[in-house]
């Protein structure tokens, strides 16, 4: 069943990446009017760079986890089999 699940996981991961970027940009715009600074930006403060990276990481991980769970639930709804091994369910 894992081979049948892969297309679901890939599609949901691509969608999650786009949603995650949008959510991060929306959250960052609530914090600061400027774009989030890159680590190599010469005039950005250390704290601002680290805060932007941390917010981006949390956002992307959360949206990714939600997409993984949603893809597993959709697969289960369509096939009646939960993707993954038995160890994953314990």
C-alpha positions as CSV (number, residue, x, y, z in Angstrom):
1,X,0.0,0.0,0.0
2,X,2.9,2.3,0.5
3,X,3.6,2.5,-3.2
4,X,0.0,3.6,-3.8
5,X,0.3,6.2,-1.0
6,X,3.4,8.0,-2.5
7,X,1.4,10.1,-5.1
8,X,-0.9,11.3,-2.3
9,X,2.0,12.3,-0.2
10,X,3.9,14.1,-3.0
11,X,0.9,16.1,-4.1
12,X,0.0,17.1,-0.5
13,X,3.6,18.0,0.2
14,X,3.7,20.3,-2.8
15,X,0.5,22.0,-1.7
16,X,1.7,22.2,1.9
17,X,4.9,24.0,0.7
18,X,2.9,26.7,-1.1
19,X,0.5,27.1,1.8
20,X,3.3,27.2,4.3
21,X,5.1,30.0,2.4
22,X,1.9,32.0,2.2
23,X,1.2,31.5,5.9
24,X,4.7,32.5,6.8
25,X,4.5,35.7,4.7
26,X,1.2,36.6,6.3
27,X,2.5,36.1,9.8
28,X,5.7,38.0,9.1
29,X,3.8,40.9,7.6
30,X,1.9,41.2,10.9
31,X,5.2,41.5,12.7
32,X,7.2,43.7,10.2
33,X,6.3,45.7,7.1
34,X,9.6,44.7,5.4
35,X,10.3,41.4,3.8
36,X,11.9,38.8,6.2
37,X,15.6,39.2,6.2
38,X,18.0,36.7,4.8
39,X,20.9,35.5,7.0
40,X,23.4,37.2,4.8
41,X,21.5,40.6,4.8
42,X,24.2,43.1,5.9
43,X,21.9,45.6,7.7
44,X,19.5,43.1,9.4
45,X,19.8,42.6,13.1
46,X,20.8,39.2,14.5
47,X,17.6,38.9,16.4
48,X,15.4,39.7,13.4
49,X,17.2,37.2,11.2
50,X,16.9,34.4,13.9
51,X,13.2,35.3,14.6
52,X,12.4,35.2,10.9
53,X,14.1,31.8,10.5
54,X,12.4,30.4,13.6
55,X,9.0,31.5,12.5
56,X,9.5,30.1,9.1
57,X,10.7,26.8,10.5
58,X,7.7,26.5,12.8
59,X,5.3,27.5,10.1
60,X,6.6,25.1,7.5
61,X,6.9,22.2,10.0
62,X,3.3,22.7,11.2
63,X,1.8,23.0,7.8
64,X,3.9,20.0,6.6
65,X,2.6,17.9,9.5
66,X,-1.0,18.9,8.8
67,X,-0.6,18.0,5.2
68,X,1.0,14.6,6.0
69,X,-1.9,13.8,8.3
70,X,-4.5,15.0,5.8
71,X,-3.0,12.9,3.0
72,X,-3.0,9.8,5.2
73,X,-6.6,10.4,6.1
74,X,-7.7,11.0,2.5
75,X,-5.8,7.8,1.5
76,X,-7.5,5.9,4.3
77,X,-10.9,7.3,3.3
78,X,-10.4,6.2,-0.3
79,X,-8.8,2.8,0.2
80,X,-9.7,1.7,3.7
81,X,-6.1,1.0,4.5
82,X,-3.9,3.3,6.7
83,X,-0.6,4.1,5.0
84,X,2.5,3.2,6.9
85,X,3.7,0.4,9.0
86,X,2.2,-1.1,12.1
87,X,5.0,0.5,14.3
88,X,3.7,3.9,13.2
89,X,0.3,3.3,14.8
90,X,1.7,2.4,18.2
